[in-house]
Amino acid sequence: MTLLPRVFLITVLGFLLSACGPPSPSFDRFLTQDQVSHGAWGLSGVMSIQHGRKRVLAHYHWKHSLRRDVIDVSGTFHIAATKIIITASGATLIASDGRHYTASTADELMKEHLGWSLPMRSLTYWVRGLEAPGAAAVGKQKDKGFLVALTQLGWQMHWYSYHTVGHLRLPKLMTLRKGEWSFRIAFNRWS
């Protein structure tokens, strides 16, 4: 597998692989504090993934609940769509050609098919502008009570802006960096 398809799959897996929970809310429903607290939410946007000098753009739709995560990722013009499904029993990647790849964990699936992995359980907190529980955090900076910088599990994160969704303040843009990997993630729609 060449680097460009691998980077694309990495992007897809990075957003797909997360903790599990109850059924996801519809993207048409409005996000409530109760949903955020209990782990049910939806998110869509655009991300840029960079490894060294190579960069790829991808669109994503992520539905998260306590029981299941479903992340759909596609390239520019929605070409080469990939789906990642994560449950308590394991993770599945469905490639654009219809092939299925499975592993007992999302991290294992990513390592096997991408050559690296993201801490997906932590990512479910980070995309909401929260520190992941159970992992040491350094360099934490806040502005008006909201995280703007944090290093956790070796990943350096910056949140550049927040916006109001209902009565909640949620991230609109963040970056994650570790080694030669860099992700710039725009959160265009929360539900």
C-alpha positions as CSV (number, residue, x, y, z in Angstrom):
1,M,0.0,0.0,0.0
2,T,1.5,3.4,-1.0
3,L,1.8,6.2,1.5
4,L,-1.2,8.3,0.1
5,P,-3.8,5.6,0.5
6,R,-2.3,4.7,3.8
7,V,-2.6,8.3,5.0
8,F,-6.2,8.4,3.8
9,L,-7.0,5.2,5.7
10,I,-5.3,6.6,8.8
11,T,-7.5,9.6,8.6
12,V,-10.6,7.5,8.4
13,L,-9.5,5.2,11.2
14,G,-8.5,8.1,13.4
15,F,-12.0,9.4,13.5
16,L,-13.7,6.0,13.4
17,L,-11.9,4.4,16.2
18,S,-13.3,5.6,19.5
19,A,-15.0,4.4,22.7
20,C,-18.4,2.7,22.4
21,G,-21.9,3.6,23.8
22,P,-25.8,3.7,23.3
23,P,-27.3,4.4,19.8
24,S,-26.1,7.5,18.1
25,P,-28.3,10.6,17.8
26,S,-29.6,11.6,14.4
27,F,-27.5,14.3,12.7
28,D,-30.8,16.2,12.5
29,R,-31.3,16.3,16.2
30,F,-29.8,19.1,18.3
31,L,-27.0,18.2,20.7
32,T,-27.9,18.4,24.3
33,Q,-25.7,18.5,27.5
34,D,-27.2,15.1,28.4
35,Q,-26.0,13.6,25.1
36,V,-22.5,15.0,25.6
37,S,-22.4,13.7,29.2
38,H,-23.6,10.2,28.2
39,G,-21.4,10.0,25.1
40,A,-24.0,10.2,22.3
41,W,-23.2,12.8,19.7
42,G,-22.5,13.3,16.0
43,L,-19.8,15.3,14.3
44,S,-18.9,16.2,10.7
45,G,-16.3,18.3,9.0
46,V,-13.1,18.3,7.1
47,M,-9.6,17.3,8.1
48,S,-6.1,17.6,6.8
49,I,-3.6,14.9,7.5
50,Q,0.0,15.5,7.0
51,H,3.0,13.0,7.3
52,G,6.2,14.7,6.5
53,R,5.6,16.7,3.3
54,K,2.6,14.6,2.2
55,R,-0.8,16.0,2.9
56,V,-4.3,14.6,2.3
57,L,-7.7,16.3,2.8
58,A,-10.7,14.2,3.9
59,H,-14.4,14.8,4.8
60,Y,-15.8,12.9,7.7
61,H,-19.0,12.1,9.5
62,W,-18.7,10.5,13.0
63,K,-21.6,9.1,15.0
64,H,-20.6,8.3,18.6
65,S,-22.5,6.5,21.3
66,L,-21.6,4.3,24.3
67,R,-22.1,1.1,22.3
68,R,-20.8,2.0,18.8
69,D,-18.9,4.5,16.7
70,V,-19.4,4.8,13.0
71,I,-17.1,7.0,11.0
72,D,-17.5,7.6,7.3
73,V,-14.5,9.2,5.6
74,S,-14.1,10.3,2.0
75,G,-11.5,12.1,0.0
76,T,-11.9,15.3,-2.1
77,F,-15.2,15.2,-4.0
78,H,-16.3,12.3,-1.7
79,I,-14.2,9.8,-3.7
80,A,-12.9,6.6,-2.0
81,A,-15.3,6.4,0.8
82,T,-14.3,4.3,3.8
83,K,-16.3,3.3,6.9
84,I,-15.0,2.3,10.3
85,I,-17.2,0.7,12.9
86,I,-16.1,0.3,16.5
87,T,-18.0,-1.7,19.1
88,A,-17.1,-3.4,22.4
89,S,-16.4,-6.6,20.5
90,G,-13.9,-5.1,18.0
91,A,-13.3,-2.8,15.0
92,T,-14.1,-3.1,11.3
93,L,-12.9,-1.1,8.4
94,I,-14.9,-1.3,5.2
95,A,-12.7,-0.1,2.3
96,S,-14.1,1.7,-0.8
97,D,-13.8,-1.5,-2.8
98,G,-16.0,-3.3,-0.3
99,R,-13.3,-5.3,1.5
100,H,-13.7,-5.7,5.3
101,Y,-10.9,-5.7,7.7
102,T,-11.4,-6.5,11.4
103,A,-9.4,-6.5,14.6
104,S,-10.2,-6.9,18.3
105,T,-9.4,-3.2,18.9
106,A,-9.4,0.0,16.8
107,D,-5.7,0.6,17.7
108,E,-4.8,-2.9,16.5
109,L,-6.8,-2.4,13.3
110,M,-5.0,0.9,12.6
111,K,-1.6,-0.6,13.4
112,E,-2.2,-3.5,11.0
113,H,-3.6,-1.5,8.1
114,L,-2.1,1.9,8.5
115,G,1.2,1.2,10.2
116,W,0.4,3.4,13.3
117,S,-2.6,4.2,15.5
118,L,-4.4,7.0,17.2
119,P,-5.6,6.8,20.9
120,M,-9.2,6.6,19.8
121,R,-10.7,6.4,23.3
122,S,-8.9,9.6,24.1
123,L,-9.9,11.2,20.8
124,T,-13.6,11.0,21.8
125,Y,-12.7,13.4,24.6
126,W,-10.2,15.6,22.7
127,V,-12.6,16.4,19.8
128,R,-15.0,17.7,22.5
129,G,-12.3,20.0,24.0
130,L,-11.9,17.7,27.0
131,E,-8.9,16.2,28.7
132,A,-9.0,12.4,28.4
133,P,-9.4,10.7,31.8
134,G,-6.8,8.3,33.1
135,A,-3.8,9.7,31.2
136,A,-1.3,12.3,32.4
137,A,-1.6,15.7,30.9
138,V,1.1,18.4,30.6
139,G,1.2,21.9,29.2
140,K,-2.5,22.4,29.8
141,Q,-3.6,25.9,28.9
142,K,-7.1,27.3,29.2
143,D,-8.8,30.5,28.0
144,K,-12.1,31.5,29.7
145,G,-12.3,27.9,31.0
146,F,-11.8,26.2,27.6
147,L,-8.8,24.1,26.7
148,V,-6.5,25.8,24.1
149,A,-3.4,23.6,24.5
150,L,-2.6,20.2,26.0
151,T,-0.1,17.4,25.6
152,Q,-1.5,13.9,26.4
153,L,-0.2,10.4,25.5
154,G,2.6,12.2,23.5
155,W,0.1,14.1,21.3
156,Q,0.3,17.9,21.3
157,M,-3.1,19.5,20.8
158,H,-4.3,23.0,20.2
159,W,-7.9,24.2,20.0
160,Y,-8.1,27.4,18.0
161,S,-11.7,28.3,18.3
162,Y,-15.0,27.2,19.9
163,H,-18.5,27.9,18.9
164,T,-21.9,27.7,20.6
165,V,-24.0,24.7,19.8
166,G,-27.3,25.1,21.6
167,H,-26.2,26.0,25.1
168,L,-22.8,24.3,24.8
169,R,-19.4,25.6,23.8
170,L,-17.7,23.0,21.5
171,P,-14.5,23.1,19.5
172,K,-14.6,24.4,15.9
173,L,-11.0,23.8,15.0
174,M,-8.1,21.8,16.5
175,T,-4.7,20.3,15.6
176,L,-3.0,17.1,16.9
177,R,0.7,16.5,16.4
178,K,2.9,13.6,17.2
179,G,6.3,13.0,15.5
180,E,5.9,13.6,11.7
181,W,2.1,13.2,11.9
182,S,-0.2,16.3,12.0
183,F,-4.0,16.5,11.9
184,R,-5.9,19.7,11.4
185,I,-9.6,19.1,12.1
186,A,-12.5,21.4,11.4
187,F,-15.7,20.6,13.3
188,N,-18.3,22.0,10.9
189,R,-21.4,20.4,12.5
190,W,-22.2,18.9,15.9
191,S,-25.5,17.0,16.5
